[in-house]
């Protein structure tokens, strides 16, 4: 359980606030599953009272009964999920040598990462 990042607040975090300095925008949404460097993890009370600097825009996503969401900013996590998904498959008991054709079939994409398969 993560705690609110506000000083002296012992309440559990329920929301994550991230910033885009280039666009002068802050996004306040449900608690992220992964730690995001530079983000604020806030309790529900601080999330409701938080404001942004003058001239900034704040995008508030619904917080009520929201489950934590995974922020798609970490390519390493996307790669780990793809590897885990392949490792959990039980349809190929013996690993075989993979010979990629000239143009491999793209099975799934996550950001700029792609999961390639062989064409039968």
Helices and strands as residue ranges (DSSP letters): E 15-20, G 21-23, E 25-30, E 40-42, H 44-49, E 57-60, H 75-87, E 105-110, E 113-117
